[in-house]
Amino acid sequence: MLVIEEKTDRRIKRTRNLILDSFQELLSEKMFENISVQDVTERADINRGTFYAHFEDKYALLDYWIGQLVRQEIEKRTLNCDYYSQENLRSLITMVCELLSCTRQDCLQPQPQFESLVEGPFKKQVFELISHWLDHSNSEIQVEIPATVATWAIYGLAAHYTHGKKRLDLEEFVDEALPLVAVNLDRFA
């Protein structure tokens, strides 16, 4: 099983969680571009040095925040298993659609700059998970290309879903999207 939990001192975890919670609250009140490190430190009631001991800047904080959201959902849905299946893929597509929708809704307003910053950490986590699944298959095919194609397809489909004005029910959308992604990965099953 894929282990994704960090072994970290409780005080460090508590401080990081305080920073993350403050950041998430600020995202619901302000546009990302208007959030400063000072805003986060004031909300978290910590000094700037403490912030910088954990994160290089607000962009590193955003990457970490997205990474944590995705990893928590992967664990919650037990997708961190060691194998690819269409059911796992269905659950992953659903998860990415739901999380991307939530990150858009949690923000003061959808912002193109913010969305482009969120894309990288999302795709990184999805790519790592799919690569992990494929690494455990008996196939001799290199996993990097199919994992990349699937990652981009899943994220692109999720972005399409979240931006749609007239959208299908999520389950119907995933039913339509699944074969388009699975065709690339079924050789590894």
Buried (B, 14 or more C-beta within 10 A) or exposed (E): EBEBEEEEEEEEEEBBEBBBEBBBBBBEEBBBEEBEBEBBBEBBEBEEEBBEEBBEEBEEBBBBBBBBBBBEBBBEBEBBBEEBBBEBBBBBBBBBBBBBBEBBEEBBEEBEEBBEBBBBBBBBBBBBBBBBBBBBBEBEEEBEEBBBBBBBBBBBBBBEBBEEEEBEEBEEBBEEBBEEBBEBBEEBB
